[in-house]
Amino acid sequence: MRKLKSALLYTALALVANAGFADTATIADLRTGDMRKLNLHSTPIASSDIPFTGEDGREMTLADYRGQYVVVNFWATWCAPCRKEMPHLSALQTALGGDDLQVVTIATGRNPRPAMERFLAEINVDNLPLHTDARQSLARSLGVLGLPVTIILDREGHEIGRLQGDADWSSDSALAIMAALIEPPK
């Protein structure tokens, strides 16, 4: 498994280095398993400036994350596939999260804070934010119709990919895709 992971990561980095930048055509070749559901856009799509509530209660927008790649996940406490997916998002944040990449989770709809905290405690996730979009304004502006939905934003805040449904974001394929995105151009 470690050799496969290393080979995927090496391939991803070699493709990026040869291309000079991480474009979605290059990344598309890295999609296997659940990541085959990742729809990559041929050109970036403008994101939304609709505010949501940060876990500290202050108003935020996705622009607050500019300069980083962002994996934005819309979820809810009542969503069974979200319960399955959230530990994988947590593992992605642990593996690659930092100055270049952030996993940003936004509970959309009615999700009381105690229920959100209980949800994450039950699945042993403690490194993802408890942001909320109670009125679903941000989710609607981004065309999020079902849950979970995960959107990948580039460093400029443009949508470059979207995955409908749950996925293993800690898989070798997902890690290779994210590593290829965050690797700086040579």
VOGU-3710 file (C-alpha; in Angstrom, 3 decimals, decimal comma):
1> mrklksally> 0,000/0,000/0,000  2,841/2,381/0,883  4,531/1,664/-2,477  1,286/2,389/-4,346  0,849/5,645/-2,422  4,442/6,664/-3,158  4,055/5,798/-6,837  0,847/7,835/-7,125  2,411/10,785/-5,349  5,555/10,598/-7,501
11> talalvanag> 3,437/10,420/-10,655  1,352/13,391/-9,534  4,393/15,511/-8,783  6,107/14,512/-12,028  3,026/15,448/-14,050  2,804/18,819/-12,333  6,512/19,505/-12,783  6,300/18,652/-16,482  3,228/20,797/-17,005  4,550/23,715/-14,955
21> fadtatiadl> 1,201/24,065/-13,184  -1,558/21,838/-11,846  -4,308/22,003/-14,413  -7,401/19,843/-14,204  -6,474/17,788/-17,287  -3,329/16,623/-15,510  -5,193/15,903/-12,292  -7,932/13,951/-14,084  -5,514/11,096/-14,774  -5,042/10,571/-11,032
31> rtgdmrklnl> -8,701/9,795/-10,345  -9,358/6,215/-9,218  -11,909/4,666/-6,869  -14,268/7,215/-5,318  -12,307/10,049/-6,925  -13,722/9,018/-10,309  -16,838/10,869/-9,116  -14,797/14,090/-8,923  -15,978/16,354/-11,735  -13,072/18,579/-12,749
41> hstpiassdi> -13,878/21,773/-14,640  -11,942/22,628/-17,805  -11,945/26,281/-16,714  -12,326/27,614/-13,170  -15,802/28,777/-12,130  -16,430/31,876/-10,041  -17,289/31,018/-6,472  -19,747/32,754/-4,154  -19,321/35,713/-1,842  -22,410/34,807/0,217
51> pftgedgrem> -21,464/34,790/3,914  -21,688/31,867/6,308  -21,142/31,676/10,051  -17,712/30,657/11,281  -17,397/28,333/14,243  -16,538/31,350/16,424  -19,824/33,045/15,428  -18,327/35,652/13,121  -19,445/36,125/9,531  -17,086/34,648/6,941
61> tladyrgqyv> -16,912/34,133/3,187  -14,936/31,658/1,126  -12,665/34,583/0,186  -11,230/34,290/3,711  -9,341/31,239/2,415  -7,810/32,855/-0,686  -4,203/31,878/-1,205  -4,903/28,242/-0,315  -6,542/25,317/-2,026  -9,769/24,653/-0,174
71> vvnfwatwca> -11,781/21,449/0,031  -15,231/22,765/1,011  -17,608/20,099/2,271  -21,318/20,729/2,803  -22,832/18,341/5,335  -25,528/17,951/7,991  -25,889/16,073/11,262  -28,774/13,974/9,884  -26,810/12,918/6,758  -25,722/9,252/6,929
81> pcrkemphls> -23,221/9,504/4,028  -21,707/12,552/5,784  -21,035/10,400/8,850  -19,150/7,947/6,631  -17,213/10,658/4,752  -16,212/13,026/7,567  -13,386/10,819/8,991  -11,823/10,728/5,505  -11,942/14,530/5,281  -10,353/14,674/8,729
91> alqtalggdd> -7,552/12,362/7,551  -6,995/14,588/4,488  -6,698/17,632/6,765  -4,227/15,750/8,964  -2,147/14,583/5,985  -2,023/17,747/3,857  -3,753/20,558/5,731  -1,725/23,674/6,417  -0,675/26,848/4,620  -1,405/25,398/1,159
101> lqvvtiatgr> -4,601/23,423/1,770  -7,545/23,565/4,164  -10,506/21,245/4,569  -13,472/23,480/5,380  -16,671/21,818/6,574  -19,913/23,792/6,526  -23,063/22,339/8,082  -25,947/23,513/5,943  -29,526/23,838/7,134  -30,667/23,462/10,736
111> nprpamerfl> -27,756/21,965/12,653  -27,645/23,046/16,316  -24,102/23,438/17,661  -24,513/20,714/20,347  -25,699/18,236/17,684  -22,729/19,121/15,472  -20,297/18,644/18,361  -21,923/15,311/19,260  -21,786/14,177/15,602  -18,032/14,842/15,352
121> aeinvdnlpl> -17,315/13,350/18,794  -19,145/10,131/17,880  -16,944/9,667/14,795  -13,741/10,818/16,548  -13,164/13,895/14,388  -11,651/16,884/16,139  -9,723/18,802/13,474  -12,485/20,150/11,223  -14,285/23,473/11,680  -17,900/23,756/12,826
131> htdarqslar> -18,956/26,418/10,320  -22,672/26,769/9,529  -24,878/27,908/6,684  -28,176/27,780/8,596  -30,296/29,378/5,876  -28,524/27,426/3,124  -27,784/30,689/1,318  -24,194/29,770/0,463  -25,143/26,218/-0,479  -27,921/27,440/-2,793
141> slgvlglpvt> -25,651/30,041/-4,400  -23,201/27,264/-5,234  -25,859/24,893/-6,566  -25,601/22,418/-3,702  -28,804/20,399/-3,933  -28,082/17,252/-1,917  -25,606/16,225/0,764  -22,778/15,675/1,018  -21,207/17,837/-1,680  -17,524/18,696/-1,782
151> iildreghei> -16,151/21,583/-3,846  -12,475/22,210/-4,521  -11,418/25,848/-4,781  -8,106/27,016/-6,237  -5,856/29,602/-4,598  -7,865/32,430/-6,197  -11,123/31,078/-4,783  -12,475/29,665/-8,054  -14,220/26,307/-8,176  -12,106/23,786/-10,084
161> grlqgdadws> -13,844/20,560/-9,081  -16,930/19,106/-7,422  -17,865/15,728/-6,019  -21,490/14,827/-5,338  -21,980/12,240/-2,581  -19,527/10,745/-0,120  -15,978/9,743/-0,990  -12,796/8,486/0,616  -10,771/11,717/0,759  -7,943/9,847/2,492
171> sdsalaimaa> -7,447/7,407/-0,403  -4,189/7,265/-2,333  -5,968/8,826/-5,305  -7,357/11,754/-3,291  -3,998/12,390/-1,624  -2,211/12,320/-4,999  -4,737/14,749/-6,502  -4,441/17,179/-3,611  -0,645/16,898/-3,518  -0,514/17,643/-7,250
181> lieppk> -2,667/20,724/-6,748  -0,691/22,207/-3,885  2,768/21,525/-5,325  4,083/24,934/-6,415  4,963/25,395/-10,112  8,602/24,847/-10,971
//
